[in-house]
């Protein structure tokens, strides 16, 4: 970013009452508070990763304990989980484009890409709900076996994270629409996308460990 | 000499202000490839079960790097100093690996006990 652009940003944000500590930095890091919050969010992601690691450990240990009930091989529909995977991969990409446009200061495009990301997230959650309801209908409920308890807990925790992410992203879309791109809304866009990319990584492991190894 | 030395820096600055999000497009293509490879390997049973598991896991681990470096700006702190978050994330990876690995390891003794 050139110094004149940074200076004009500084003036504009000063008018909005935002104290810019570091106008030379990338927009989401311009306030000291914003930089600390991004660091804090990375620490949250590390702890959230440990939560998922515990659930993965539980699943890996219990995956063969089907107690005469359905196994993953009998349950999982390759087309279904492949669709879910490609939808989430694409949404991680569109979220990344929102960050890219944020760095270029294009408010309308940031909103557009975030809406697309949230819609892809919504269709992912919809497909997952359809999958869970189908399992419940054929008797593969969370009570049926240790494998299914572990399966619903692990995949359901990820689904809850995505659902929360959609609500969170919607609120940030509204904030960007109302206030435009400033160091505070930029930091929020950046952080919600960190969360979204993280959920995509977790899904890649669900896809591999739960679904692919389930149908092997 | 000084001009020669400064030229790559300028080019890098231009790359940061790119009009087209190459970094994200490359990341997206890589993540698609790294998903299709294990999917094809598993669906067509190209290789035996044990190497298949490791190949699928390797693709998943590579996807972590794609997301971290191409999407999440892992190495960048926007000029706010050292990337301290890499320390916490490394510790997180260590614990995640230990919890899953140690659980699998300890359960291999389950057959002996029962």
Interface residues (C-beta under 8 A of the other chain):
Chain A: X1 X22 X24 X25 X26 X27 X28 X29 X35 X38 X39 X42 X43 X45 X46 X47 X49 X50 X52 X53 X54 X56 X57 X58 X60 X61 X78 X82 X85 X86 X89 X90 X92 X93 X95 X96 X97 X99 X100 X104 X193 X194 X197 X198 X200 X201 X204 X205 X207 X208 X209 X212 X213 X215 X216
Chain B: X17 X21 X23 X24 X25 X27 X28 X31 X32 X35 X38 X39 X42 X43 X49 X52 X53 X56 X57 X59 X60 X63 X64 X67 X68 X70 X71 X72 X73 X76 X77 X78 X79 X80 X81 X84 X85 X88 X89 X91 X92 X93 X95 X96 X97 X99 X100 X102 X103 X104 X107
